[in-house]
């Protein structure tokens, strides 16, 4: 869990658990083969924050297959993560971390 004055430790691979979403936030679970995600008709967005600052995202494309994009990430303050795409593969964005446990990450919508 994030602590006072500490940036969020989002390193690792995460999978969107959209069944758990709330109006305030989107819920992501660790990409753990032991976590039982229910079957879904739509593909689940996945992203990975590597310790070296590399960001990889697999998001649903128009044909519902997952399209992979790569970028860079950096913690900014106690609750934000900035993602950029130096090669022009996407638009930069910032995630606001609402809460985090070792196996659950909630980001603002």
FIBA-403334 format. One record per residue: x, y, z of N, C-alpha, C, CB in turn; residue in one letter. Coordinates in Angstrom, 3 decimals, padded with zeros to 6 digits, m for minus. Glycine has a CB too. Layout:
BEGIN
+----------+----------+----------+----------+----------+----------+----------+----------+----------+----------+----------+----------+---------+
!   n_east !  n_north !     n_up !  ca_east ! ca_north !    ca_up !   c_east !  c_north !     c_up !  cb_east ! cb_north !    cb_up ! residuo !
+----------+----------+----------+----------+----------+----------+----------+----------+----------+----------+----------+----------+---------+
!        X !        Y !        Z !        X !        Y !        Z !        X !        Y !        Z !        X !        Y !        Z !       A !
...
+----------+----------+----------+----------+----------+----------+----------+----------+----------+----------+----------+----------+---------+
% end
This chain:
BEGIN
+----------+----------+----------+----------+----------+----------+----------+----------+----------+----------+----------+----------+---------+
!   n_east !  n_north !     n_up !  ca_east ! ca_north !    ca_up !   c_east !  c_north !     c_up !  cb_east ! cb_north !    cb_up ! residuo !
+----------+----------+----------+----------+----------+----------+----------+----------+----------+----------+----------+----------+---------+
!  000.846 ! m001.182 !  000.000 !  000.000 !  000.000 !  000.000 !  000.883 !  001.232 !  000.000 ! m000.958 !  000.005 !  001.216 !       X !
!  000.411 !  002.292 ! m000.627 !  001.188 !  003.516 ! m000.661 !  001.179 !  004.157 !  000.714 !  000.640 !  004.488 ! m001.721 !       X !
!  002.243 !  004.837 !  001.047 !  002.351 !  005.487 !  002.347 !  002.521 !  006.971 !  002.174 !  003.511 !  004.915 !  003.149 !       X !
!  002.445 !  007.731 !  003.276 !  002.589 !  009.184 !  003.195 !  003.935 !  009.565 !  002.611 !  002.420 !  009.818 !  004.571 !       X !
!  003.919 !  010.414 !  001.598 !  005.135 !  010.899 !  000.991 !  005.851 !  009.925 !  000.083 !  006.040 !  011.312 !  002.030 !       X !
!  005.333 !  008.727 ! m000.103 !  005.976 !  007.728 ! m000.954 !  005.214 !  007.585 ! m002.258 !  006.063 !  006.372 ! m000.234 !       X !
!  005.941 !  007.479 ! m003.378 !  005.238 !  007.243 ! m004.642 !  004.661 !  005.839 ! m004.677 !  006.179 !  007.457 ! m005.837 !       X !
!  003.633 !  005.628 ! m005.478 !  003.051 !  004.280 ! m005.578 !  004.033 !  003.314 ! m006.217 !  001.744 !  004.310 ! m006.387 !       X !
!  004.085 !  002.088 ! m005.724 !  004.919 !  001.051 ! m006.326 !  004.019 !  000.208 ! m007.226 !  005.631 !  000.164 ! m005.228 !       X !
!  003.935 !  000.616 ! m008.463 !  003.045 ! m000.061 ! m009.404 !  003.767 ! m001.101 ! m010.249 !  002.386 !  000.951 ! m010.306 !       X !
!  005.050 ! m001.335 ! m009.962 !  005.799 ! m002.276 ! m010.790 !  005.110 ! m003.640 ! m010.825 !  007.235 ! m002.421 ! m010.270 !       X !
!  005.167 ! m004.242 ! m011.990 !  004.545 ! m005.536 ! m012.206 !  003.534 ! m005.465 ! m013.327 !  003.884 ! m006.029 ! m010.935 !       X !
!  002.904 ! m006.597 ! m013.589 !  001.900 ! m006.711 ! m014.655 !  000.510 ! m006.715 ! m014.031 !  002.126 ! m008.003 ! m015.507 !       X !
! m000.406 ! m005.984 ! m014.635 ! m001.765 ! m005.799 ! m014.114 ! m002.796 ! m006.089 ! m015.191 ! m001.950 ! m004.369 ! m013.577 !       X !
! m003.949 ! m006.625 ! m014.775 ! m005.044 ! m006.969 ! m015.685 ! m006.309 ! m006.277 ! m015.181 ! m005.248 ! m008.530 ! m015.780 !       X !
! m007.064 ! m005.673 ! m016.093 ! m008.282 ! m004.956 ! m015.723 ! m009.356 ! m005.935 ! m015.255 ! m008.801 ! m004.121 ! m016.909 !       X !
! m009.780 ! m005.775 ! m014.025 ! m010.875 ! m006.577 ! m013.451 ! m012.130 ! m005.703 ! m013.493 ! m010.546 ! m007.058 ! m011.958 !       X !
! m012.655 ! m005.468 ! m014.686 ! m013.737 ! m004.488 ! m014.863 ! m014.996 ! m004.826 ! m014.082 ! m014.082 ! m004.371 ! m016.318 !       X !
! m015.144 ! m006.077 ! m013.671 ! m016.303 ! m006.452 ! m012.853 ! m016.259 ! m005.757 ! m011.492 ! m016.357 ! m007.981 ! m012.665 !       X !
! m015.074 ! m005.367 ! m011.061 ! m014.893 ! m004.745 ! m009.754 ! m014.850 ! m003.222 ! m009.818 ! m013.631 ! m005.255 ! m009.123 !       X !
! m014.937 ! m002.634 ! m011.002 ! m014.879 ! m001.184 ! m011.149 ! m015.992 ! m000.493 ! m010.369 ! m014.963 ! m000.803 ! m012.617 !       X !
! m015.729 !  000.752 ! m010.000 ! m016.733 !  001.597 ! m009.361 ! m016.786 !  002.900 ! m010.151 ! m016.401 !  001.855 ! m007.835 !       X !
! m017.744 !  003.770 ! m009.877 ! m017.768 !  005.059 ! m010.581 ! m016.487 !  005.874 ! m010.356 ! m018.979 !  005.873 ! m010.129 !       X !
! m015.819 !  005.657 ! m009.233 ! m014.614 !  006.423 ! m008.920 ! m013.356 !  005.854 ! m009.558 ! m014.429 !  006.488 ! m007.436 !       X !
! m013.284 !  004.513 ! m009.680 ! m012.028 !  003.957 ! m010.132 ! m012.131 !  002.647 ! m010.880 ! m011.157 !  003.775 ! m008.992 !       X !
! m011.097 !  002.404 ! m011.677 ! m010.952 !  001.143 ! m012.412 ! m010.033 !  000.228 ! m011.611 ! m010.386 !  001.383 ! m013.860 !       X !
! m010.419 ! m001.033 ! m011.476 ! m009.679 ! m001.987 ! m010.657 ! m008.829 ! m002.895 ! m011.544 ! m010.644 ! m002.826 ! m009.793 !       X !
! m007.576 ! m003.035 ! m011.143 ! m006.636 ! m003.929 ! m011.818 ! m006.107 ! m004.924 ! m010.795 ! m005.464 ! m003.129 ! m012.485 !       X !
! m005.934 ! m006.150 ! m011.232 ! m005.386 ! m007.219 ! m010.399 ! m004.043 ! m007.641 ! m010.976 ! m006.366 ! m008.433 ! m010.315 !       X !
! m003.175 ! m008.142 ! m010.114 ! m001.891 ! m008.661 ! m010.589 ! m002.154 ! m009.730 ! m011.645 ! m001.042 ! m009.241 ! m009.408 !       X !
! m001.315 ! m009.772 ! m012.646 ! m001.423 ! m010.792 ! m013.688 ! m000.875 ! m012.088 ! m013.108 ! m000.649 ! m010.373 ! m015.002 !       X !
! m001.698 ! m012.722 ! m012.315 ! m001.325 ! m013.939 ! m011.595 ! m002.155 ! m015.088 ! m012.149 ! m001.540 ! m013.781 ! m010.049 !       X !
! m001.528 ! m016.146 ! m012.629 ! m002.297 ! m017.257 ! m013.191 ! m003.236 ! m017.911 ! m012.175 ! m001.354 ! m018.298 ! m013.743 !       X !
! m002.992 ! m017.673 ! m010.885 ! m003.860 ! m018.252 ! m009.865 ! m005.091 ! m017.394 ! m009.560 ! m003.074 ! m018.467 ! m008.602 !       X !
! m005.119 ! m016.150 ! m010.093 ! m006.300 ! m015.309 ! m009.849 ! m007.401 ! m015.704 ! m010.848 ! m005.942 ! m013.773 ! m009.983 !       X !
! m008.556 ! m016.099 ! m010.352 ! m009.622 ! m016.579 ! m011.234 ! m010.461 ! m015.444 ! m011.833 ! m010.525 ! m017.524 ! m010.471 !       X !
! m010.068 ! m014.939 ! m012.983 ! m010.897 ! m013.951 ! m013.675 ! m012.077 ! m014.674 ! m014.306 ! m010.075 ! m013.171 ! m014.757 !       X !
! m013.284 ! m014.138 ! m014.151 ! m014.419 ! m014.772 ! m014.805 ! m014.316 ! m014.628 ! m016.325 ! m015.736 ! m014.166 ! m014.298 !       X !
! m014.920 ! m015.525 ! m017.069 ! m014.915 ! m015.395 ! m018.528 ! m015.543 ! m014.060 ! m018.938 ! m015.675 ! m016.578 ! m019.185 !       X !
! m015.013 ! m013.490 ! m020.011 ! m015.524 ! m012.197 ! m020.490 ! m015.549 ! m012.200 ! m022.010 ! m014.655 ! m011.016 ! m019.959 !       X !
! m016.573 ! m011.562 ! m022.555 ! m016.668 ! m011.466 ! m024.019 ! m015.665 ! m010.472 ! m024.583 ! m018.081 ! m011.060 ! m024.434 !       X !
! m015.363 ! m009.446 ! m023.814 ! m014.404 ! m008.451 ! m024.297 ! m013.025 ! m008.734 ! m023.711 ! m014.864 ! m007.018 ! m023.931 !       X !
! m011.990 ! m008.417 ! m024.465 ! m010.636 ! m008.647 ! m023.953 ! m010.329 ! m007.695 ! m022.792 ! m009.592 ! m008.468 ! m025.082 !       X !
! m009.480 ! m008.126 ! m021.898 ! m009.109 ! m007.321 ! m020.743 ! m007.842 ! m006.525 ! m021.036 ! m008.910 ! m008.210 ! m019.506 !       X !
! m007.911 ! m005.232 ! m020.749 ! m006.731 ! m004.381 ! m020.885 ! m005.680 ! m004.869 ! m019.892 ! m007.082 ! m002.867 ! m020.642 !       X !
! m004.426 ! m004.877 ! m020.330 ! m003.313 ! m005.327 ! m019.492 ! m002.187 ! m004.314 ! m019.625 ! m002.831 ! m006.766 ! m019.896 !       X !
! m001.518 ! m004.042 ! m018.523 ! m000.308 ! m003.233 ! m018.624 !  000.733 ! m003.701 ! m017.632 ! m000.623 ! m001.759 ! m018.396 !       X !
!  001.982 ! m003.347 ! m017.962 !  003.106 ! m003.743 ! m017.121 !  004.027 ! m002.551 ! m016.932 !  003.875 ! m004.941 ! m017.739 !       X !
!  004.377 ! m002.311 ! m015.678 !  005.341 ! m001.295 ! m015.305 !  006.601 ! m002.028 ! m014.864 !  004.787 ! m000.348 ! m014.172 !       X !
!  007.662 ! m001.927 ! m015.657 !  008.901 ! m002.624 ! m015.314 !  009.795 ! m001.705 ! m014.481 !  009.643 ! m003.094 ! m016.596 !       X !
!  010.624 ! m002.292 ! m013.614 !  011.490 ! m001.474 ! m012.746 !  012.419 ! m000.531 ! m013.512 !  012.321 ! m002.375 ! m011.872 !       X !
!  012.761 ! m000.868 ! m014.762 !  013.667 ! m000.013 ! m015.539 !  012.951 !  001.165 ! m016.198 !  014.363 ! m000.837 ! m016.602 !       X !
!  011.654 !  001.364 ! m015.911 !  010.899 !  002.482 ! m016.480 !  010.183 !  002.146 ! m017.774 !  011.813 !  003.632 ! m016.717 !       X !
!  010.285 !  000.915 ! m018.234 !  009.585 !  000.490 ! m019.449 !  008.119 !  000.224 ! m019.135 !  010.247 ! m000.774 ! m020.053 !       X !
!  007.251 !  000.679 ! m020.023 !  005.809 !  000.467 ! m019.892 !  005.340 ! m000.301 ! m021.113 !  005.035 !  001.823 ! m019.745 !       X !
!  004.549 ! m001.345 ! m020.896 !  003.954 ! m002.104 ! m021.993 !  002.467 ! m002.221 ! m021.723 !  004.614 ! m003.516 ! m022.144 !       X !
!  001.685 ! m001.919 ! m022.729 !  000.229 ! m002.028 ! m022.588 ! m000.328 ! m002.864 ! m023.722 ! m000.438 ! m000.630 ! m022.568 !       X !
! m001.264 ! m003.730 ! m023.361 ! m002.000 ! m004.513 ! m024.352 ! m003.452 ! m004.104 ! m024.200 ! m001.801 ! m006.082 ! m024.160 !       X !
! m003.951 ! m003.374 ! m025.181 ! m005.326 ! m002.876 ! m025.108 ! m006.144 ! m003.404 ! m026.279 ! m005.347 ! m001.335 ! m025.093 !       X !
! m007.445 ! m003.525 ! m026.078 ! m008.299 ! m004.038 ! m027.156 ! m008.244 ! m003.140 ! m028.397 ! m009.748 ! m004.162 ! m026.667 !       X !
! m008.072 ! m003.773 ! m029.535 ! m008.091 ! m003.064 ! m030.817 ! m009.509 ! m003.144 ! m031.396 ! m007.036 ! m003.672 ! m031.818 !       X !
! m009.704 ! m002.591 ! m032.565 ! m011.040 ! m002.578 ! m033.195 ! m011.603 ! m003.976 ! m033.423 ! m010.980 ! m001.844 ! m034.523 !       X !
! m010.705 ! m004.939 ! m033.667 ! m011.175 ! m006.308 ! m033.923 ! m011.186 ! m007.158 ! m032.650 ! m010.293 ! m006.975 ! m034.981 !       X !
! m011.084 ! m006.528 ! m031.483 ! m011.114 ! m007.158 ! m030.164 ! m009.861 ! m007.952 ! m029.810 ! m012.289 ! m008.054 ! m030.080 !       X !
! m008.889 ! m007.995 ! m030.701 ! m007.613 ! m008.586 ! m030.316 ! m006.834 ! m007.547 ! m029.510 ! m006.799 ! m009.058 ! m031.574 !       X !
! m005.848 ! m008.008 ! m028.745 ! m005.049 ! m007.079 ! m027.957 ! m003.900 ! m006.527 ! m028.786 ! m004.515 ! m007.764 ! m026.695 !       X !
! m003.786 ! m005.211 ! m028.789 ! m002.740 ! m004.505 ! m029.512 ! m001.707 ! m004.031 ! m028.488 ! m003.324 ! m003.302 ! m030.340 !       X !
! m000.437 ! m004.321 ! m028.719 !  000.602 ! m003.957 ! m027.758 !  001.263 ! m002.639 ! m028.139 !  001.656 ! m005.063 ! m027.663 !       X !
!  001.412 ! m001.748 ! m027.139 !  002.156 ! m000.503 ! m027.306 !  003.181 ! m000.422 ! m026.185 !  001.203 !  000.746 ! m027.298 !       X !
!  004.304 !  000.231 ! m026.483 !  005.380 !  000.346 ! m025.507 !  005.700 !  001.811 ! m025.267 !  006.635 ! m000.412 ! m025.978 !       X !
!  006.077 !  002.093 ! m024.032 !  006.429 !  003.454 ! m023.669 !  007.321 !  003.470 ! m022.439 !  005.173 !  004.284 ! m023.424 !       X !
!  007.270 !  004.591 ! m021.728 !  008.053 !  004.789 ! m020.514 !  007.119 !  005.267 ! m019.411 !  009.213 !  005.806 ! m020.746 !       X !
!  007.440 !  004.920 ! m018.168 !  006.638 !  005.384 ! m017.042 !  007.544 !  005.970 ! m015.970 !  005.786 !  004.235 ! m016.463 !       X !
!  006.929 !  006.853 ! m015.152 !  007.668 !  007.494 ! m014.074 !  006.680 !  007.895 ! m012.987 !  008.469 !  008.730 ! m014.591 !       X !
!  006.999 !  007.571 ! m011.729 !  006.164 !  007.998 ! m010.603 !  006.306 !  009.502 ! m010.441 !  006.559 !  007.256 ! m009.283 !       X !
!  005.173 !  010.159 ! m010.170 !  005.169 !  011.599 ! m009.948 !  004.386 !  011.890 ! m008.677 !  004.561 !  012.357 ! m011.164 !       X !
!  005.095 !  012.177 ! m007.620 !  004.442 !  012.449 ! m006.348 !  003.963 !  011.176 ! m005.678 !  003.279 !  013.392 ! m006.549 !       X !
!  002.998 !  011.339 ! m004.782 !  002.549 !  010.214 ! m003.969 !  001.437 !  009.401 ! m004.587 !  002.106 !  010.703 ! m002.657 !       X !
!  000.828 !  009.877 ! m005.675 ! m000.314 !  009.130 ! m006.212 ! m000.428 !  009.168 ! m007.729 ! m001.572 !  009.659 ! m005.621 !       X !
!  000.596 !  009.598 ! m008.411 !  000.493 !  009.706 ! m009.868 !  001.613 !  008.973 ! m010.576 !  000.496 !  011.155 ! m010.285 !       X !
!  001.263 !  008.480 ! m011.755 !  002.213 !  007.799 ! m012.621 !  002.041 !  008.392 ! m014.014 !  001.993 !  006.232 ! m012.620 !       X !
!  003.127 !  008.938 ! m014.564 !  003.098 !  009.515 ! m015.911 !  003.607 !  008.478 ! m016.903 !  003.952 !  010.819 ! m015.986 !       X !
!  002.888 !  008.349 ! m018.022 !  003.265 !  007.412 ! m019.083 !  003.461 !  008.219 ! m020.363 !  002.176 !  006.283 ! m019.278 !       X !
!  004.605 !  007.997 ! m021.016 !  004.902 !  008.665 ! m022.282 !  005.262 !  007.625 ! m023.330 !  006.051 !  009.689 ! m022.114 !       X !
!  005.187 !  008.045 ! m024.577 !  005.484 !  007.166 ! m025.709 !  006.503 !  007.862 ! m026.605 !  004.183 !  006.808 ! m026.510 !       X !
!  007.791 !  007.748 ! m026.261 !  008.830 !  008.462 ! m027.015 !  008.861 !  008.135 ! m028.504 !  010.167 !  008.156 ! m026.427 !       X !
!  008.420 !  006.945 ! m028.890 !  008.436 !  006.571 ! m030.306 !  007.170 !  006.992 ! m031.037 !  008.624 !  005.079 ! m030.444 !       X !
!  006.280 !  007.720 ! m030.370 !  005.062 !  008.197 ! m031.010 !  003.965 !  007.164 ! m031.132 !  005.382 !  008.704 ! m032.346 !       X !
!  004.014 !  006.089 ! m030.335 !  003.009 !  005.025 ! m030.428 !  001.724 !  005.335 ! m029.677 !  003.582 !  003.744 ! m029.908 !       X !
!  001.653 !  006.469 ! m028.992 !  000.457 !  006.812 ! m028.234 !  000.565 !  008.204 ! m027.664 !  000.220 !  005.810 ! m027.121 !       X !
! m000.516 !  008.663 ! m027.069 ! m000.543 !  009.975 ! m026.430 ! m000.161 !  009.825 ! m024.966 ! m001.941 !  010.636 ! m026.570 !       X !
!  000.660 !  010.736 ! m024.440 !  001.029 !  010.641 ! m023.033 ! m000.190 !  010.798 ! m022.133 !  002.076 !  011.695 ! m022.686 !       X !
! m000.139 !  010.174 ! m020.957 ! m001.226 !  010.309 ! m020.000 ! m000.692 !  010.121 ! m018.589 ! m002.348 !  009.296 ! m020.296 !       X !
! m001.510 !  010.495 ! m017.613 ! m001.163 !  010.344 ! m016.204 ! m002.242 !  009.535 ! m015.519 ! m000.986 !  011.719 ! m015.516 !       X !
! m001.832 !  008.554 ! m014.726 ! m002.750 !  007.756 ! m013.920 ! m002.706 !  008.271 ! m012.488 ! m002.388 !  006.237 ! m013.980 !       X !
! m003.867 !  008.357 ! m011.855 ! m003.933 !  008.699 ! m010.441 ! m004.287 !  007.430 ! m009.674 ! m004.977 !  009.843 ! m010.172 !       X !
! m003.409 !  007.026 ! m008.770 ! m003.608 !  005.822 ! m007.974 ! m004.480 !  006.180 ! m006.773 ! m002.241 !  005.210 ! m007.518 !       X !
! m005.667 !  005.577 ! m006.703 ! m006.576 !  005.821 ! m005.586 ! m006.250 !  004.924 ! m004.400 ! m008.020 !  005.603 ! m006.022 !       X !
! m005.901 !  003.667 ! m004.676 ! m005.507 !  002.746 ! m003.614 ! m004.714 !  001.609 ! m004.228 ! m006.746 !  002.205 ! m002.843 !       X !
! m003.967 !  000.942 ! m003.346 ! m003.144 ! m000.157 ! m003.818 ! m002.842 ! m001.109 ! m002.680 ! m001.849 !  000.363 ! m004.439 !       X !
! m002.931 ! m002.380 ! m002.989 ! m002.479 ! m003.457 ! m002.112 ! m001.546 ! m004.313 ! m002.970 ! m003.703 ! m004.308 ! m001.510 !       X !
! m000.900 ! m005.320 ! m002.406 !  000.002 ! m006.122 ! m003.234 ! m000.657 ! m006.750 ! m004.465 !  000.599 ! m007.203 ! m002.401 !       X !
! m001.955 ! m007.051 ! m004.412 ! m002.592 ! m007.710 ! m005.557 ! m003.697 ! m006.899 ! m006.213 ! m003.149 ! m009.018 ! m005.128 !       X !
! m003.916 ! m005.654 ! m005.781 ! m005.019 ! m004.849 ! m006.318 ! m004.589 ! m003.401 ! m006.473 ! m006.258 ! m004.941 ! m005.407 !       X !
! m004.870 ! m002.842 ! m007.639 ! m004.543 ! m001.457 ! m007.960 ! m005.815 ! m000.773 ! m008.437 ! m003.413 ! m001.368 ! m009.041 !       X !
! m006.157 !  000.365 ! m007.843 ! m007.345 !  001.114 ! m008.257 ! m006.870 !  002.466 ! m008.766 ! m008.381 !  001.276 ! m007.075 !       X !
! m007.226 !  002.772 ! m010.029 ! m006.846 !  004.045 ! m010.613 ! m008.095 !  004.858 ! m010.926 ! m005.999 !  003.834 ! m011.883 !       X !
! m007.974 !  006.175 ! m010.807 ! m009.104 !  007.059 ! m011.067 ! m009.540 !  006.945 ! m012.512 ! m008.748 !  008.506 ! m010.734 !       X !
! m010.831 !  007.083 ! m012.709 ! m011.384 !  007.036 ! m014.074 ! m011.189 !  008.349 ! m014.765 ! m012.868 !  006.677 ! m014.058 !       X !
+----------+----------+----------+----------+----------+----------+----------+----------+----------+----------+----------+----------+---------+
% end
